[in-house]
Amino acid sequence: MLALTRGRYTARLAETRQDLAAAQALRHRSFLARRGLVQSDGRDCDDFDAICRHVLVEDQPSGALVCCYRLLGFRADESLSASYAAQVYDLRALDGFAGAKLELGRFCLDPAWHDPDILRLAWGAMAQIVDAEQIGLLFGCSSFEGADWRPHTTALTLLRGHLAPAQWMPTPKAAEIYAFAQSLRDEAFDLRAALQALPPLLRTYLAMAGWVSDHAVINRALDTLHVFTAVEIAKIPLARARALRAISE
């Protein structure tokens, strides 16, 4: 059972309906309400919530939920066809990846909290789970705000240098995509600006030697553009792996 405390924050698994409702409400504030996409029930939820584990990061003094994400595990011999990402990416190539796999989804921080220790603890909890379950691949979707690819050109140009190995490359499945790896030209860009333009979750994946799909999925309903993202645990740089494990121990 996950239980990790650092400073004023604690990470744990959701145990009750109330825990799940709190996570869904935080996701709604972070993903939707902040951008004017308000749902009548004040929650962000779907059918995957019932089959996922939900990690909660809470502020101990106030009891406030400040970060959450959900996890869906797959055995080494299990197809990823039942994953959330497989709804819009063809992941059959990754079925041949040796080792257990873990899908990370709905990662969010409370927009009102800006303490970097929250993110550190969230990833420390992730490292604890990955090590305990001997996960070989961590994967999910990383979203840009805004479905139009044009404002994201600089960031997508950077991603051309972080494409999945050919043997693991997801292939298109969604109704509407932008094939940025084929469409964008090789042009100079400001690396610092490109990194800042990346969603924080995606920036963290790349810092762990992660890779992305060669196309982005356009989601008009949520007004987002997202790429499939993964990191092979064995290829995480040693210094980064040590830092994560130092938090998780």
Contacts in CASP RR format, 6 or more apart in sequence:
PFRMAT RR
TARGET T0000
AUTHOR 0000-0000-0000
METHOD contacts of the structure
MODEL  1
MLALTRGRYTARLAETRQDLAAAQALRHRSFLARRGLVQSDGRDCDDFDA
ICRHVLVEDQPSGALVCCYRLLGFRADESLSASYAAQVYDLRALDGFAGA
KLELGRFCLDPAWHDPDILRLAWGAMAQIVDAEQIGLLFGCSSFEGADWR
PHTTALTLLRGHLAPAQWMPTPKAAEIYAFAQSLRDEAFDLRAALQALPP
LLRTYLAMAGWVSDHAVINRALDTLHVFTAVEIAKIPLARARALRAISE
1 12 0 8 1.000
1 13 0 8 1.000
2 11 0 8 1.000
2 12 0 8 1.000
2 13 0 8 1.000
2 55 0 8 1.000
2 125 0 8 1.000
2 128 0 8 1.000
2 129 0 8 1.000
3 10 0 8 1.000
3 11 0 8 1.000
3 12 0 8 1.000
4 10 0 8 1.000
4 11 0 8 1.000
4 12 0 8 1.000
4 121 0 8 1.000
4 124 0 8 1.000
4 125 0 8 1.000
4 128 0 8 1.000
4 247 0 8 1.000
4 248 0 8 1.000
5 11 0 8 1.000
5 60 0 8 1.000
6 117 0 8 1.000
6 120 0 8 1.000
6 121 0 8 1.000
6 247 0 8 1.000
7 60 0 8 1.000
7 117 0 8 1.000
8 59 0 8 1.000
8 60 0 8 1.000
8 61 0 8 1.000
8 117 0 8 1.000
9 57 0 8 1.000
9 58 0 8 1.000
9 59 0 8 1.000
9 60 0 8 1.000
9 66 0 8 1.000
9 117 0 8 1.000
9 118 0 8 1.000
9 121 0 8 1.000
10 57 0 8 1.000
10 58 0 8 1.000
10 60 0 8 1.000
11 55 0 8 1.000
11 56 0 8 1.000
11 57 0 8 1.000
11 58 0 8 1.000
11 121 0 8 1.000
11 122 0 8 1.000
11 124 0 8 1.000
11 125 0 8 1.000
12 55 0 8 1.000
12 56 0 8 1.000
12 58 0 8 1.000
13 53 0 8 1.000
13 54 0 8 1.000
13 55 0 8 1.000
13 56 0 8 1.000
14 20 0 8 1.000
14 23 0 8 1.000
14 53 0 8 1.000
14 54 0 8 1.000
14 55 0 8 1.000
14 56 0 8 1.000
14 68 0 8 1.000
19 54 0 8 1.000
19 56 0 8 1.000
20 49 0 8 1.000
20 54 0 8 1.000
21 43 0 8 1.000
22 56 0 8 1.000
22 65 0 8 1.000
22 68 0 8 1.000
23 54 0 8 1.000
23 56 0 8 1.000
23 65 0 8 1.000
23 68 0 8 1.000
23 70 0 8 1.000
23 106 0 8 1.000
24 42 0 8 1.000
24 43 0 8 1.000
24 44 0 8 1.000
24 45 0 8 1.000
24 49 0 8 1.000
25 42 0 8 1.000
25 43 0 8 1.000
26 65 0 8 1.000
26 67 0 8 1.000
26 68 0 8 1.000
26 108 0 8 1.000
26 110 0 8 1.000
27 43 0 8 1.000
27 44 0 8 1.000
27 45 0 8 1.000
27 68 0 8 1.000
27 106 0 8 1.000
27 108 0 8 1.000
28 38 0 8 1.000
28 39 0 8 1.000
28 42 0 8 1.000
28 43 0 8 1.000
28 44 0 8 1.000
29 110 0 8 1.000
29 111 0 8 1.000
30 108 0 8 1.000
30 109 0 8 1.000
30 110 0 8 1.000
30 111 0 8 1.000
31 37 0 8 1.000
31 44 0 8 1.000
31 106 0 8 1.000
31 108 0 8 1.000
31 222 0 8 1.000
32 38 0 8 1.000
32 39 0 8 1.000
32 44 0 8 1.000
32 222 0 8 1.000
33 42 0 8 1.000
34 111 0 8 1.000
35 145 0 8 1.000
35 223 0 8 1.000
37 222 0 8 1.000
37 223 0 8 1.000
44 106 0 8 1.000
48 70 0 8 1.000
48 72 0 8 1.000
48 84 0 8 1.000
49 70 0 8 1.000
51 72 0 8 1.000
52 70 0 8 1.000
52 71 0 8 1.000
52 72 0 8 1.000
52 105 0 8 1.000
53 70 0 8 1.000
53 71 0 8 1.000
53 72 0 8 1.000
54 68 0 8 1.000
54 69 0 8 1.000
54 70 0 8 1.000
54 71 0 8 1.000
55 68 0 8 1.000
55 69 0 8 1.000
55 70 0 8 1.000
55 71 0 8 1.000
55 122 0 8 1.000
55 125 0 8 1.000
55 126 0 8 1.000
55 129 0 8 1.000
56 65 0 8 1.000
56 67 0 8 1.000
56 68 0 8 1.000
57 65 0 8 1.000
57 66 0 8 1.000
57 67 0 8 1.000
57 68 0 8 1.000
57 118 0 8 1.000
57 121 0 8 1.000
57 122 0 8 1.000
57 125 0 8 1.000
58 64 0 8 1.000
58 65 0 8 1.000
58 66 0 8 1.000
59 66 0 8 1.000
59 113 0 8 1.000
64 110 0 8 1.000
64 113 0 8 1.000
65 110 0 8 1.000
66 109 0 8 1.000
66 110 0 8 1.000
66 113 0 8 1.000
66 115 0 8 1.000
66 118 0 8 1.000
67 107 0 8 1.000
67 108 0 8 1.000
67 109 0 8 1.000
67 110 0 8 1.000
67 113 0 8 1.000
67 118 0 8 1.000
67 119 0 8 1.000
67 121 0 8 1.000
67 122 0 8 1.000
68 106 0 8 1.000
68 107 0 8 1.000
68 108 0 8 1.000
69 104 0 8 1.000
69 105 0 8 1.000
69 106 0 8 1.000
69 107 0 8 1.000
69 108 0 8 1.000
69 122 0 8 1.000
69 126 0 8 1.000
70 104 0 8 1.000
70 105 0 8 1.000
70 106 0 8 1.000
71 102 0 8 1.000
71 103 0 8 1.000
71 104 0 8 1.000
71 105 0 8 1.000
71 129 0 8 1.000
72 83 0 8 1.000
72 84 0 8 1.000
72 102 0 8 1.000
72 103 0 8 1.000
72 105 0 8 1.000
73 100 0 8 1.000
73 101 0 8 1.000
73 102 0 8 1.000
73 103 0 8 1.000
73 133 0 8 1.000
74 80 0 8 1.000
74 82 0 8 1.000
74 83 0 8 1.000
74 100 0 8 1.000
74 101 0 8 1.000
74 102 0 8 1.000
74 103 0 8 1.000
75 100 0 8 1.000
76 98 0 8 1.000
76 99 0 8 1.000
76 100 0 8 1.000
76 101 0 8 1.000
78 101 0 8 1.000
79 92 0 8 1.000
79 95 0 8 1.000
80 86 0 8 1.000
80 91 0 8 1.000
80 94 0 8 1.000
80 95 0 8 1.000
80 101 0 8 1.000
80 103 0 8 1.000
80 139 0 8 1.000
81 91 0 8 1.000
81 92 0 8 1.000
81 95 0 8 1.000
83 91 0 8 1.000
83 103 0 8 1.000
83 139 0 8 1.000
83 140 0 8 1.000
84 103 0 8 1.000
84 105 0 8 1.000
84 140 0 8 1.000
84 141 0 8 1.000
85 91 0 8 1.000
85 103 0 8 1.000
85 139 0 8 1.000
85 140 0 8 1.000
85 141 0 8 1.000
85 170 0 8 1.000
85 228 0 8 1.000
86 173 0 8 1.000
87 173 0 8 1.000
88 141 0 8 1.000
88 173 0 8 1.000
88 174 0 8 1.000
88 217 0 8 1.000
89 170 0 8 1.000
89 171 0 8 1.000
89 172 0 8 1.000
89 173 0 8 1.000
89 174 0 8 1.000
89 213 0 8 1.000
89 217 0 8 1.000
89 228 0 8 1.000
90 170 0 8 1.000
90 171 0 8 1.000
90 172 0 8 1.000
90 173 0 8 1.000
91 170 0 8 1.000
91 228 0 8 1.000
92 171 0 8 1.000
93 167 0 8 1.000
93 168 0 8 1.000
93 169 0 8 1.000
93 170 0 8 1.000
93 171 0 8 1.000
94 101 0 8 1.000
94 137 0 8 1.000
94 139 0 8 1.000
94 168 0 8 1.000
94 170 0 8 1.000
94 230 0 8 1.000
97 136 0 8 1.000
97 137 0 8 1.000
97 168 0 8 1.000
98 136 0 8 1.000
99 134 0 8 1.000
99 135 0 8 1.000
99 136 0 8 1.000
99 137 0 8 1.000
100 133 0 8 1.000
100 134 0 8 1.000
100 135 0 8 1.000
100 136 0 8 1.000
100 137 0 8 1.000
101 135 0 8 1.000
101 136 0 8 1.000
101 137 0 8 1.000
101 138 0 8 1.000
101 139 0 8 1.000
102 129 0 8 1.000
102 130 0 8 1.000
102 133 0 8 1.000
102 135 0 8 1.000
102 136 0 8 1.000
102 137 0 8 1.000
102 138 0 8 1.000
102 139 0 8 1.000
103 139 0 8 1.000
103 140 0 8 1.000
104 126 0 8 1.000
104 138 0 8 1.000
104 139 0 8 1.000
104 140 0 8 1.000
105 140 0 8 1.000
105 141 0 8 1.000
107 122 0 8 1.000
107 201 0 8 1.000
109 118 0 8 1.000
109 119 0 8 1.000
119 200 0 8 1.000
119 204 0 8 1.000
120 247 0 8 1.000
121 247 0 8 1.000
123 204 0 8 1.000
123 244 0 8 1.000
123 247 0 8 1.000
124 244 0 8 1.000
124 245 0 8 1.000
124 247 0 8 1.000
124 248 0 8 1.000
125 248 0 8 1.000
126 138 0 8 1.000
126 244 0 8 1.000
127 241 0 8 1.000
127 244 0 8 1.000
127 245 0 8 1.000
127 247 0 8 1.000
127 248 0 8 1.000
128 248 0 8 1.000
129 135 0 8 1.000
130 136 0 8 1.000
130 138 0 8 1.000
130 233 0 8 1.000
131 245 0 8 1.000
131 248 0 8 1.000
135 233 0 8 1.000
136 232 0 8 1.000
136 233 0 8 1.000
136 234 0 8 1.000
137 230 0 8 1.000
137 231 0 8 1.000
137 232 0 8 1.000
137 233 0 8 1.000
138 230 0 8 1.000
138 231 0 8 1.000
138 233 0 8 1.000
139 228 0 8 1.000
139 229 0 8 1.000
139 230 0 8 1.000
139 231 0 8 1.000
140 228 0 8 1.000
140 229 0 8 1.000
140 230 0 8 1.000
141 217 0 8 1.000
141 226 0 8 1.000
141 227 0 8 1.000
141 228 0 8 1.000
141 229 0 8 1.000
142 199 0 8 1.000
142 201 0 8 1.000
142 202 0 8 1.000
142 205 0 8 1.000
142 212 0 8 1.000
142 226 0 8 1.000
142 227 0 8 1.000
142 229 0 8 1.000
143 199 0 8 1.000
143 219 0 8 1.000
143 222 0 8 1.000
143 224 0 8 1.000
143 225 0 8 1.000
143 226 0 8 1.000
144 152 0 8 1.000
144 155 0 8 1.000
144 199 0 8 1.000
144 216 0 8 1.000
144 224 0 8 1.000
144 225 0 8 1.000
144 226 0 8 1.000
145 199 0 8 1.000
145 223 0 8 1.000
145 224 0 8 1.000
146 152 0 8 1.000
146 223 0 8 1.000
146 224 0 8 1.000
146 225 0 8 1.000
147 218 0 8 1.000
147 219 0 8 1.000
147 220 0 8 1.000
147 222 0 8 1.000
147 223 0 8 1.000
147 224 0 8 1.000
147 225 0 8 1.000
148 225 0 8 1.000
149 156 0 8 1.000
149 178 0 8 1.000
149 180 0 8 1.000
149 216 0 8 1.000
149 218 0 8 1.000
149 225 0 8 1.000
152 197 0 8 1.000
152 225 0 8 1.000
153 184 0 8 1.000
154 189 0 8 1.000
154 190 0 8 1.000
154 193 0 8 1.000
154 194 0 8 1.000
154 197 0 8 1.000
155 194 0 8 1.000
155 197 0 8 1.000
155 198 0 8 1.000
156 178 0 8 1.000
156 180 0 8 1.000
156 184 0 8 1.000
156 216 0 8 1.000
157 180 0 8 1.000
157 184 0 8 1.000
157 187 0 8 1.000
157 189 0 8 1.000
157 194 0 8 1.000
158 189 0 8 1.000
158 191 0 8 1.000
158 194 0 8 1.000
158 195 0 8 1.000
158 198 0 8 1.000
159 180 0 8 1.000
159 181 0 8 1.000
159 212 0 8 1.000
159 227 0 8 1.000
160 180 0 8 1.000
160 181 0 8 1.000
160 184 0 8 1.000
160 186 0 8 1.000
162 206 0 8 1.000
162 210 0 8 1.000
162 211 0 8 1.000
162 212 0 8 1.000
163 169 0 8 1.000
163 181 0 8 1.000
163 211 0 8 1.000
163 212 0 8 1.000
163 213 0 8 1.000
163 214 0 8 1.000
164 170 0 8 1.000
164 211 0 8 1.000
164 212 0 8 1.000
164 213 0 8 1.000
164 214 0 8 1.000
164 228 0 8 1.000
164 230 0 8 1.000
165 211 0 8 1.000
168 211 0 8 1.000
168 230 0 8 1.000
169 213 0 8 1.000
169 214 0 8 1.000
170 213 0 8 1.000
170 228 0 8 1.000
172 179 0 8 1.000
172 215 0 8 1.000
174 217 0 8 1.000
174 218 0 8 1.000
176 217 0 8 1.000
176 218 0 8 1.000
176 220 0 8 1.000
177 215 0 8 1.000
177 216 0 8 1.000
177 217 0 8 1.000
177 218 0 8 1.000
178 215 0 8 1.000
178 216 0 8 1.000
178 218 0 8 1.000
178 225 0 8 1.000
179 214 0 8 1.000
179 215 0 8 1.000
180 214 0 8 1.000
180 215 0 8 1.000
180 216 0 8 1.000
181 214 0 8 1.000
181 215 0 8 1.000
182 214 0 8 1.000
195 203 0 8 1.000
198 206 0 8 1.000
201 229 0 8 1.000
202 212 0 8 1.000
202 227 0 8 1.000
202 229 0 8 1.000
205 212 0 8 1.000
205 229 0 8 1.000
205 230 0 8 1.000
205 231 0 8 1.000
207 240 0 8 1.000
208 231 0 8 1.000
208 236 0 8 1.000
208 237 0 8 1.000
208 240 0 8 1.000
209 231 0 8 1.000
209 232 0 8 1.000
209 235 0 8 1.000
209 236 0 8 1.000
209 237 0 8 1.000
210 229 0 8 1.000
210 230 0 8 1.000
210 231 0 8 1.000
210 232 0 8 1.000
210 235 0 8 1.000
211 229 0 8 1.000
211 230 0 8 1.000
211 231 0 8 1.000
212 227 0 8 1.000
212 228 0 8 1.000
212 229 0 8 1.000
212 230 0 8 1.000
213 227 0 8 1.000
213 228 0 8 1.000
213 229 0 8 1.000
215 227 0 8 1.000
216 225 0 8 1.000
216 226 0 8 1.000
216 227 0 8 1.000
217 225 0 8 1.000
217 226 0 8 1.000
217 227 0 8 1.000
218 225 0 8 1.000
219 225 0 8 1.000
219 226 0 8 1.000
236 244 0 8 1.000
END
